[in-house]
Amino acid sequence: MEAITTALDSVPIGLANYEKQSIDSLDYLKDNKIYCGDARYLLRRIQPESVALSFWSPPYFVGKSYERTLSFQDWQHLLEQVISLHFPIVKAGGFLVVNIADILSFPDPSMPRIQADNIRNKKAKVTREQVVSAQQAYPEYNRYQLAAILGCSEQTIDRRLKNNNIRGGKYAVQRKVKLVGGLIDEWASRAGFYLYDRRIWVKDPAWENCQWHSLSYRSVDEFEYLYIFWKPGITLVDRNRLREREWGEWGSRAVWYIPSVRANQQHEAQFPIELARRVIRLLSAPNELILDCYVGSGTTAIAAIKEHRRYLGIELLPKYAELACKQCLRAHELEAQCDLGL
């Protein structure tokens, strides 16, 4: 691989316009490039049976800036489409690996609002029952007057009545929690893939050095899943890709302990390069093509460069596509220096 092959390409036509064109009228995407555009369009432009491994992490539907316009239905349709579009381009015996947190959380107005009454974190000893009793005795009083009677703040009155002292995300009130693994498996199965394996990535949580804890009985998430799907065909199992120690420590182990990216300054949802390098080394051979259709800041592509694989990256947002391109160029330069012994 040479540094000059890395380039940022923008797609001049949109997804809707593409539907009117035949694939014969378009050139296939070239290796060792980052393309800026919609994955649902660009995946159709990848040469069939050319991808040995596709490894990516999709939008998690947790409120990141780049996914706020998606409804839950939009999110499901997006991922199902992207997974389906992989089947023609992954070679027989190749793999599709999806990294995702196995839990979703979204508003559900039909759920009871009051879900937790955390007595340990209450600074005021006033209970909800006392507030309700005072409200019934003085129906004309507002929360400030009720607070004066009970000897607490007006915020305490509001919290006891609405129980709104629970954190956001899956810890907020009226949030429905749903496992995502079954959805991913269903969509992949419909496309023709088979669930081959799964790995658990245990990361150091962002709250490791503080006293952040859940305010309910719900756990604090500190791991994610890698769902590994196989396209029927001959898969070459080559244990020489890893050293004997590596096979024992992580190659044949279901749980991987890898520190997370603690400072997401370049991209708000980065995964560590070590995660991508392990997947690439385990499930592909040198010079094979690695795809990431949500390449973000370029982590998977950089890992592919370091492991002497070809890569192809797709990113919807121009600022991240440009960043990924620059980082790939830098990775190429560093590899070239290593090859020269500099």
N, C-alpha and C positions, 0 to 999 in steps of 0.2 A: 504494500500500500504506500502511496506517495501523497505527500501533503497537498500537492496541487490538485488532487482529485476531489478534495472537499470543497463544496460550494453550496450556497444557499439559493434555492430555486423557489420562486413564487408561482402559484398557479393562476393564470389569467382568467379562467372560467370557473364559475361556481358549480355547486353540486347539481342544482336544477338544470343548468345548461348542459352539463355532462350527460344527463340521462338521454338527451336527444342525439348523442354522438355514438358511433360504434367504436369498439376498442381498436379496430383495425386502423382508424384514423389518428390514433395517438401513439406516441412512442412510449416504450416501457421506461420506468424510472431507472436511473443509473445508480450503480453501487457507490458507496462512500460519499453520499451526499445527504444533506438535510433539506427537506422540502417543506415549504410553508403552505398549508392548506388543510382542508377538511379530510380526515382519514377515510370517511365514507366514499369520497371521490378518489383519493389517491391510491387506496388499496386496490382498486380495480385496474390501476396502471402498473402494477407489479407483475413481472413475468411469472406465469404459472409454474408451480413446482420448483421454485427457486429458493425459498426461504427454509433454512435448516432449523432456525429457532426464532420465534417471535416472543419477546419478553417485554411486558409493559405494565404500567400501573394506571388504571383509568380514573376519571373523576369519581370520588368516593360518595358524592351526594351528601356532603356534610357542611355545605355553605361556603366553600372557597369562592374567591372572587370570580374565577373563570367558569363556575358552574351555577351561579345564582339564578340564571335565566331558565334553568331546567326544572321542569316539574318531575315528580316521581315517575310518571308515565313516559316523559321525554327521556329520562335517564335510562330506563329499562330498554326503550326502543333503540337508543343510541348504542348501548353495549351489545344488544342482540345483533344489530346490523354489523357492527365491527367484527364480532366473533365470527359471524357467518361469512363475511368477506375474506376471512383468513383461510378457509378450507381450500380454495383453489390454488392459493399461492404457496402454502406450506408443502414441502416435498413429502412424499410417502415415507413414513418412518420418522418424520420430524415432529417438533413439539411447539405447542402454544402454551406459554406460562403467563398467568395473570396474577399480579400482586395486588391484594386488596384487603382492607380490614373486613372482617366477617360480620360486621354489624352495621345496620342502617338505623337512622333515627329521623323521624319526620313528624310534623304536627298532625294530630288526630283529635279534632274537636269533640268527637263522640266519646272519648275517654273521660272518666271522672277527673275533675281538676285536682282535687286533693289526693296526693299520692304518698306524701311523707310528712311526718311531723317530728323533726329532729330535735329532740329535747336537749341533747348535749351541747348544741351550738346556740342555744337561746341565752342571750345575756339577761333578758328580763324573764322572771319566773311566771309571768302572767300566761295562763293557758287559753286556748281557744274557747273552752267552755265558759270561762270567766268573762271573756269579751262578748260572747253570744248572750250570756245572762244579763250583762250590763246593757247591751243593746235592746234587749226585750224590756228591761225595766225603764229605760229612757229612750224610746223609739225616735224622739225628736232630736237627740244629741248627734252631733257629728263626731268624727274620729278624734278631733282635738279635745272635745269635752269628755269623751269616753276615756281618753288617755289621762286626763286630769283626775278622773274618779279612780282609775285603777293604778295610778302612780307609775305610768310608763310613757314611752314616746308614741306619737301618732303613727310612726312607721311600724311599731310593734302591733298596733291595732290592725293596720292594713295587712301585715304579714300573717297574723293569726286568722283573719277572716278569709284571705285569698290564698294563704300558704304559698306565697311567691318568693320564698327565700331559698329556692333550690337553683343550682347552677344551670347553665345552658346545655346545649347538646342533648345527649340521651338522659341527662340528669334533670332537665327542665320538666315542668308539668305538661301534661297532655302531649307527650312525645311517645309515639309508637315505635317499638324496637323490633327489628326484623333481621334475621340472618340472611346474608347475601350469597353464601356458598351454594345453596340449592338452586338459586336463580342462574348463577354462572354455569353450573353443571348442566342445567336444563338447556340453556342456549347453546352450549358447546355440543351437547348430544344431538340437538336438532341439526346442527351444521355438519355433523358426521364425525366429530372427534370423540375420543374415549378418555375418561378420567384415568390417568396413568398413575398419578401420585399426588401428594401434597406435602409441603414443608411448612413449618411454623417458624417465622422470623420473630425472635424475641429481641426487642430493642430496649435501650435505656430510655425510660419515660422522660418527657420534658420536665416533669415535676420532681425529678430524682433528688435534687438538692434543696427542695423546699418542703413545706408541710401541707401541700395540697392533697386533700383526700376527698373521696366521694361523700356527699351529704345524704346519701340514702344507702340501701343495701346493695345497690348496683356497683359493679367493680369498676376500677380505673383501668382502662385499656392499656396494655403494654406489649401487644404482639399483633402480628398480621399473618395472613396466609399467602402461600404461593400455590395456586392451583395449576397442576401440570397436566396438560391434555396432549394426547398422542394421535397422530393421523396414521391410520392403518398402513403398514408397509414394513420393510425390513429395517430394523434399528440396530446399528452397529454399537455393541457395548465394548468400550475400550478402557480398561482400568488404567492404562498407561497415561491417560490424560491427567491423572492426579498422582501425587506421591503416596506411598503407603500410609504415611502419617495422616495425610489429608483425607484419604478414604476413611480412616478410623475416626478422625475428629469431626468431619462434616459431610463427606461424600455419601456415606451410607447412613447418616443420622437424620432423623425427621425434624429435629429442633436445632435451629441455627441461632446462636447468640452473636448479634452484630450491632454495635452502637449505632443509633440513629444520627441523622444530620441535625445537630443541635442548633445551628444558626442558619436558617433558610433565608439568607440574604439575597441570593440570586433567583430563587424560585420558592414559592411558599409550600411546595409539596415534594421535596427531594427525597430520594432513598439513597443509601450509601453505595458507593461504587463497589465495595466488597460484596454486596448482595448480588449485583449484576455480574461481577466477575465469577462468582461461584456458579451461578446458573449457566453462564456461557461456557465455562470450562467443563462442567458436568454433562451438558446436553448438546454440545456441538464440537466440531473438529476445526483445527486451523484452516483458515481461508474460506470457511463456509460463511453464508450470509446470515447476519443477525438483524432483525427488524424490531424497531420500537415505534409504534404509531402514535404514541403520546410522549414524545421524546423529551419534552420540557427543556431543561437546561443542558441535556445531552449526556446524561450519566451512562446510559446503556451503550451509546455509540462510543464513548471514551473507553469503557470497559472492553468493548470489542476491539478497538485499536490496540489496547494494551495486551490483549490475548491473541493478537494476530489473526483476527477475523475481519471479513468485510462487513460493512454496516449500511443500514438505510434508516433514516429517521424522518418522522412526520410530526409536525407541530402546527397547531391551529393559529396560535398567537404569534405575530411577527417578531415581537420583542424577544420572546423565548427562542424562536427559530434562529434568529440572528445570534443570540448568545450561544446556542448549541453549536452553531457553525464555527464561531470563534474558538470555542473550547476544543472542538475536534481538530482544528488547525494546530492549536497549541499542543495537543496530545500527539499528533503526527510528528511535529517538530521534535518533541522530547524522545519519541521512539526512534527517530532517525539518529539523534545524538547518541542514544544508547547503542544502536547498531554499529555506530562508528567508534564506540568506546570513549566518547567525550564525557 
